[in-house]
Amino acid sequence: MAAASRVYVSRLAGLQVLGPDGESVGRVRDVVLTVRLLRQQPRVLGLVVELATRRRIFVPMLRVTAIEPGAVTLTTGNVSLRRFTQRATEVLVMAQVLDARVTVTDAEHPGPAAVTDVAIEVTRSRDWVLSRVAVRAHRARLSRRGAVAVVGWDAVQGLTPTDMALPGQGTAHLISQFEGMRAADVAQALHDLPLKRRHEVAEALDDERLADVVQELPQDDQTDLLMHLELERAADVLEAMDPDDAADLLGELPDTEAEALLELMDPEDSAPVRRLLEHSPDTAGGMMTPQPVVLTPAATVAEALARARNADLTPALSSLVFVVRPPTATPSGRYLGCVHLQRLLREPPSELVGGVLDAGLPKLGPDAPLSEVTRYFATYNLVCGPVVDEQGHLLGAVTVDDVLDHLLPENWRAPESQEGTTRG
């Protein structure tokens, strides 16, 4: 199939990048432009390519030999693996240009508009430049959406880095790219965005989706996003987060700000978070989730398996069902023991969980330090363990991912070391 000499950038999103022998390098995540002075035609510098490891690298356009409907082919499979970092003079098309508010000076379509796509094309000198811009005219709020028009690059004003730093830009194209992506991958993409775009995307995401993404961000990004939101919205997002993650985040804020957010949260959601904040963050009580799978001994194996199948549970949390005397809400009635998921799979559905208990598995106290919790998981080959107080009440459960969060460096969610991230 013939290579294209003009390509609309939105069609490049997610396109596979191949070496000359057909080996996969990664996928296109963005296109890097430089907007020059004196109304010179914007030049395409290269592609932001995401590797299988989620690292984003820069591939110069001179390395691109062909852009086809199914893939981008490079002249060589040897590319620099340095992490891409955006320079002040550079603009990211998908992250910053699409949805940008511009002014069209074209005689047929004059006035304010929003960018819906841009076309890039190769010149005789093998340079790629921005040649055409697809725009949709702004209309009154209650009127129909304006039609899309394609105009020359020189008929559009407002594509400079200074213009795109202004607030109020739309996020429809960015949000559409995140559909179907795991929260951790969206968090990585969000982390790589310019700060202004990161805030705009956060405001556009619904509370549940934003809560899932915030939980996967580096600590500094978490606090920055939360503080950028209006207080009521921030409280709504905290309510949608897992209580242990919400407690970790609030624990990083000044006491007055944390208390203000807790006051705005629904009491039913803030109560478990307050209990978690009573414990040191590096103890079992500070790391645990207060919402494990908890049943009474009269529940059947079928009920236990149904609870374990809940899609909202992590694999670690679903590995153990905890059995207590009523009430089952934490802090529960007297803790009786647990049932391992593998045991549940071997028992008849009508069997009562009270009859298949593992009552001998040691318990963790809420004040158990990180070192003790780590040894506990290693000793008993578990990914989840009960946290029980001195009175025998189940307070919650610690999972192996909670432990890893505390064993890894504080900035482990952030990109790898920035050493050698500059481009020549």
N, C-alpha and C positions, 0 to 999 in steps of 0.2 A: 504494500500500500504506500502511495506517495506521501512524503512528509509535507506537513503544512507550512506555508510561509507566513500565514497570519492565523493567530490563535486567540480565542477569547479565554481570559485567565480563569474564569469560574469553571471551565471545563478541565482545567489542569488539576483542580483540587483532588487529592487522593490518587492521582495517576501514578502508575508504577514507573520507577526509574531503573533502566537496565544498562549494564555494561555492554561493550561491543560484542561479547560472546553470549549475550542473553542472560547473564547472571544478574539477579536482583540486587540492587543497591539500596533501595528504600522507596518512599513515596513522596510526591510533591506536597508540601504543606503551604508554601507561599512563593511569591515572586518579589524580588527585590529591585526597586527602582531608585535611580538618582534623579532628583528634579533640579535641573540646572537653572542658572540665572538668565536674565534677559530673554525669557520666554523661549529658550531652546527646547527642542523636543526631548522629553524625558527618555533616558536610556535605561534599558534593562541590564542590571549587573549580573543577576544569576537567580538560582532557585534555592529555596530553603527545603532541604530534603530530610525527612525523618527516617532514621535507620530502624532496624528491628528492635534495637535496644532503647528506642524512644529518644535517643540523642538526635538533636537537629543540627545539621551541618550546612555549610554554604557550598554550592556547586556553581562555579562561574558559567555564564552562558557560552563562553568560548569552548567549554567542554561538551556542549550539547550538539550532537550531530543531526538529530531528527526529532521532531515532535509529531507523533501519530495519534490517532484516536484512542489507541489502547495503551500507549507507553511513551515515555521519553527515553531516547537512547543517547548514551554518552560516547565520546571518542575513546575513553579509557575507563577501566574499572578502578583505577588507582585515584582515589579522591582523598582530600584532607579530612581527617576525622575530628578536627578541632570544632568545638561547639560554636554554633553561629551566635554572634552577638551583633545587634543592630547598631550602626553608627548614626551620628546625629544628622548626617546629610542624606540618609537613606529612608525610603518609605516602603512599607510592606503593603502589597496590593490587597490581599484578602483581609488582612487585619485592619488596615487603615483607610484604604481608598474606597473599597466597596461600602456603600451606604453613606459616603461622605456627602455633605451638603455643599453644592457648588452653584455657580452662576453661569448660565449658558448665554453666549453672545451671538450664537448662530441666528441668522435672520428668520429662519423658519420656526425655531423653538427657543425664543429668548426667555430669560427669567430664571428664578430659583428652581433647582432640581436636586435630585439625589442620584448618585452613581449606582447603577445596577451591575455594570460589567465594564471591562476595558479590553481592547484588542492590542496585542503586541505582534510585531512583524519583523522579519529579518531584512536587512538592507544588503546592498551589493557588497559592502565591506564586511559582511557577516555579523555586524552589530544588530542587536535586537532593540527596538524602540517601541514606545507606546504610540500608537497611531490613531486609534478610534476610542471613543468613550460612549457607552450606552447609558442614557440618563432617563429618569422618570420625573416629569414636571411635578412640583408641589401643587396640591389642590387644597381647597377649603376642606376642613375636617369632615363635613357631611357629604361632600361630593364624591363622585366616583374617582378611582385612582387614575392618574394621568397615564397616557400611552407612553411606551418606551420609544425613544428616538436615539439614533446613532449619529454622533457628530464628530468632527475632527478634533484632535487633541487641543489645537490652538483656539477652539471655540469654547473652551471650558476654563473658568477661573476658580481657584480654590483648591488646587491639588498640591500646594506646597506643605512642607512639614509644619510651618507656622499656622496655616489655615486649618490643618487637620488636628491641631492641638486644641482647637476650640471645642467647648462642650456641646452636647445635644445631638451627637451623631447616632444614627440608627445602628442596629446590631443584627438585623434579620439574616444576613449572609453568614456571619460568624456563628450564630446560634444553629443555623441549619447544618453547618459542618460538624457540630457536636452531637447531632442526633445519632443514637446507636452506639456512641462511644462510652466506655467505662468511665466512672467518675474520676479514677486516678489519671486516665489519659486526658480528660478534659482539664483537670487541675494542672497537668504539665503544660498543656496548650495555653491555659490562662496565665500561668507563671511566665511564659515566654512573650506575652503581649506587652506592648507599652502600657504604662500605669493607667493612663486615661482610658484606654480601651478596656483594660481589665475591670475598671470600675463600671463602665457602661454595660459590659456583658453581665456583671454581677447583678446590676439593677434589673436587667431584662430576664434573667432566669427566675423560674418560680421557686418558692421557698424550699420545697423538698429537694429539687435538683441542686440548688445552691448549697443546701446543707450537706448533701453528699459530696459535693466538690470541695467545699471548705475543709471538710475532714481530711482530705488528701493533700492539702496545700502545706508548704513549709510554714513554720510557726509565724514568721514575720509577715507573710502574706495573709495568713488567717486574721491576725489582729488588724492589719491595715484595712482589709475588706470589711471587717465587722465595724470598725470605727468610721468607715466611709458611709455606711448605711444609716438611714434615719433610725432613731432608737427603737421605735415600734417595729420596724422591719427587722432590725438586728435581733430583737427578742423573738420574733416569729421564726427566724432562721435557727436560733438556738433551740427553740422548742422542737424543731424538726430534726435536730442532730441527735446522735446517740448520747445519752446522759454523760457517759465517761468522757467523750470527746468535747462536749459542751463544758464540762467541769475543767478539763485541761485548758481550754481556750480562756475561760473566765479567770482561771488561776493566773494567767499572764497579764491581766488587766489590773489597773489600780483598784483598790477595794471599793472606792466610791462609785466608779463606773460599773464594776461588776455587780454591785448591789442594786444599782439603778436598773440594770438589765434584768436581774432576777425578779425585781418587783414588777416589771412589765410582763414577765412570762406568766402563763397560766399556772396557778398553784400546783396543779397535778403534775405539770412538767418540771417545775422548779424544785419541788420537794426532793426528788432523787438526786438532782444536781447539788443541792445544798448538803445532802448527806455525804456525797462524795468529796465535797470541798472540806469537810471536817477532817479528812485523812491526808497525810502527806502524800504527794503525787507519786513518790517512789516506793510506796507500800502496796500490799495486796488490796487494801481498802481504797486507795487512791487510783489504782489501775483498773479495778473491776468494773464490769457492767452490772447495773442493778436489775436487768431485765433478761435473765436466762430463761430456759424452759423449765417451768416449775409445775408439778402436778401433785395431787394427793395420792395415797396408796390405793385408793379405790378406782383410780383411772385405769383404763385398759391399755394394752400394748398398742391397739389400733389408734387410740387417742394420742398416745405418746408419739407414734410415728407420724400422725397427721400434724402434730405440733412441730416436729423436727423437719417436716417438709416445707415449712414456711420460707418463702423465697427471700424474706427480709433478714433471715438469720444468716450469719456467717457460717462457713463449714465447721469452724472450731466450736461455735456456740451450739450447733445442732448435734455435736458428737456426744453430749451428755444430757440426760434428763434428770433433774433433781427432784427428789420426793420429800415432801414435808407434811406436817399436820397443818390444817387450815389455820390462818389464811395463807394463800399462796403468793400474795403480793409481798415483795421484800420491804422491810425485814419480815420474814415469814414466821409461821409457827415452827415447832420443833423440827429440826433437820433430821431425817431418817436415813438418807443415803442417796445413791444415784444409780442410774441404769445406763449402761453404755449402748450406743446406737447399734453396734454389732450384735449385742445380746438381744435387743428388741427385734432385730431382723430374723433371729433364730427361733423366736417364741410364737405360739399361736396368737392371733389377733385378739382373742377373747380373754387371754391371760391378764391378771391384774399386775400392775407394775410393783405393787407392794410385795408380790411373791417372787420377784426376780431382782431384788435390790442387791447392790454392792454396798453393804454397810461398813465394810472394813477399809475403804479408801480413805487415807488421811485427809484432813481438812486444813485449809489455810486460815490463819487468824488475820483480822483486818490490819494489824500492825506488822505483819510479816514483811521484812525488807526485801528489796529486789533480789539480793543474792539468795535468800531462802526460797523465794518463788521460782527463781531460775533452777535451783537444785531440785525443787519439787517436780517440775516438768521433766527434767532429765532423768530423775530417779524412777518415776512411774510411767514414763513414755506416754504422756498425755499432751493434749492440745487445749484442754479446758479443765479448770479445777474450782471447787466450791470455796467460798469465803464465808466462814461461820464465826459468830461472836461467842463470847464466853458463856452466854445463856443458851447457846444451841440454836440460835436463829440464823437462817440463811440470809446473808446480806447481798450476795451477788455471786458472780463468777469471773475469774481471771482467765483470759485466753492467751495463747502463745503470741498472737499479734500484739496484744497489749505489752507483753514482756519485751518483744523485739523493738517496739517503739521507744522503750526506755534504755535498751542496751545499745542501740545504734546512736551515732552522734546526733546532737540536737538538730543539725541542718541536713539530716539524711534525705529528706524529701526534696531538697533543693538540687539543682543540677550539680554534676560532678565538679571537681576542682576547676576553677576558671583559668588555671595555668595553661598558657598556649592557646587562648581563644581568639587572639587577634588574627586578622587576615592580611596577607601581603597585597 
